[in-house]
Amino acid sequence: MVLDTVGGILRLVDLLRLRVRCPDRACECGSWTLYEAQGYPHRSFTLAVAASAVAELAASPETSLTSVAERCQCDRRTVGRWVRWAGGLVDPLALRNLCGRLDPSGLPAPSPIFGQGGIALAGLLVLLLEHLARLLRDRGVTLGIGPGLAAILRHQFDRFRMVSWLTRASPPLRVEGAWAGL
């Protein structure tokens, strides 16, 4: 704990927490923050915040995890978790192929216009899911209101009872055959 006395009043300035790592290098958990009892922060963010953070981060190479985290008022590790989560939602090639088949103009699905790597992949998937939602709505598929990512995830839940958790790895979205009713 970092304490300070101001005007004779003792106040908590900062609380230092340890970062710990599993001694087994093959452990999937990696590292985590060690919180004291009743000290775990219970903040929650909407899917729209996570999607906009991923898109903002992927749109420009000058944007950093720290700058996006400051805008979202969260930790940079939270933004990193959102990037990993979005990057694992669906096979990008299968999603791109589905968008190409559904587009009546024959235009290909959006391509990444930014760098390579996990951030670019996550940004591309968010963009492709927005594109897919627009294509499905144009074809008369009833999707919930809101951004494409939220509408697609809701449709996957309604149709297949697949729950996508923003706070941990989610099962991959079903792309092939998922829209067989079209």
N, C-alpha and C positions, 0 to 999 in steps of 0.2 A: 504494500500500500504506500502511496505517496500522499503524505498529509501536509497541510499548510495551516499556519495560524494567521488569521486576518482579523484585526480588531479584537483579539482575545478569544476568537471563536475558532475552534479546531474544525477544519473541513477536509473532506476527501478530494484530492485533486485528480488522482489517477489510480487505477488499480492494475498492477502488473500481473499478467497471467503467463504461465509457462506453456511452451509449445513442446509436445512430447511425440516420440516416434516409437513404433513397435520395434523391438530388437530383431524380429524376424524380417529380413530384407524382402522375403517373398510375400509378406502380408499385404493384402489388398487395401487395408485401412490407411497405410502410409503414416501421415502425421495428423495431429489434431491438437486443439487447444484444451488445456486442462482447466476446468472451471471449478470454483469452490461450490459448496452446497448452496442451492438457491441462487446461484450466480449466472446461470446460463441465460443468454439474451433470447427472448422469444419474439423476435421481430419477424414479420412475414411481409412478403412482397408479392404483388400480383404478377400474373403471367405477362401482362403488358409491360411492366417495368423490366422484367428479365429479357423479354424479346427486344425491347428498344435498346437496352444496354448492349446486347449482343450485336444488334445491327449498327449501333453507333461505333462500337469498338472495331467492327469489321470494315466500316466504310472508309476509314482513314488510317494510314499507317502512323500518323502523328498522335493518334488517340491512345492513351494508356489505360491499363486496368485501374490505376490510381485516379485518373481524371474522371473516368466513368463512375467509379465508386463514390467519389466526392459528390457528383451530380445526383446519384441515387441515394446518397446518405447511407452507405453500407461499407463493409470492408472490401478491400480489393480481392480477397480470397473468395468472397461471395460471388463477385463478378466472374472470377475464374471458374467457379463451380457451375454458373449459368452457361458459360461457354462450353464446358465439357458436356453438360447435360444436353444442350441444343445440338452439339456435334454428334451425339449418339442417338438421336431420335429416329433416324431413318437412313437407309442406304441412299446416298445422294444420286447414284446412277439410276437406280430404280425410280426414284422420285422424278428425276429429270426426264426419263423416258415416258413416264405416265403423263407428265405435263405436255410433252411433245405430241403424244397421241390424242390428248383431249383438246388441244388448241385448234379451233376450226380454221384459223388463218394459216396453219402450217408453220408458224414461226417457232423456233426453238425456245425452250425455257430460258430464263435469264441465266447468264454465266457470271462467274465471279469477276469483278472488275478491280479487285484488290489483291493483296499478297497471298501467299500460300501458307499452309499450316492449319492448326486447330481453330484459330480465330476466324480465318477465311472460310473454312468448312462450315462452322457454326453459322456465320453470316449468310452463306449461300443457302443453307437449309432453311433458315428463317425466311429468306427471300423466295425460295421455291415453294414453301408452304403457303405463303401469301398468294403467290401466283396460282397454285393449285386451288385454293379457296375461291379465287375470282373465276377460274375456269369452271369449277363445279357449280357455282351460283349461276353463271351464264348458261349452263346446260340444264338448269332447273332443279338441281339438287338442293334440298332444304338444309341449310346449315344455320346454326345459331348466328345471332348478330355479333358483331365485333370483329376484331382482327382475325386474319386467316389462321394463324397458329392456334388461337383459342378455339375457333370454330372447328378446325380439323381434329384437335384433341377431344373436343366434346363429341364430335361425330364418332370417333373411334371408341369412346366410352359407351355411347348409346348403342352402337352396333355390335361391338365385341366385348364390352365390359372391361376394357383395358384402361387401367388407371396409370396416368403419367404423373409422377411425383416430381415437382420442381426441386425438392430438397435432396433427392437421391437419384441414382440411375433408374431410368424407366425402360420398360420393354420397348423394343423397336416398333414403330408404327407399321401397320399392315398396309402396304401399298399395292402390291399385285393382288388382284382379286377383291380388294376392299371396295372397289367401286364397280363391281360386276353388274349392278343394277342399272347402269347407264345405258 
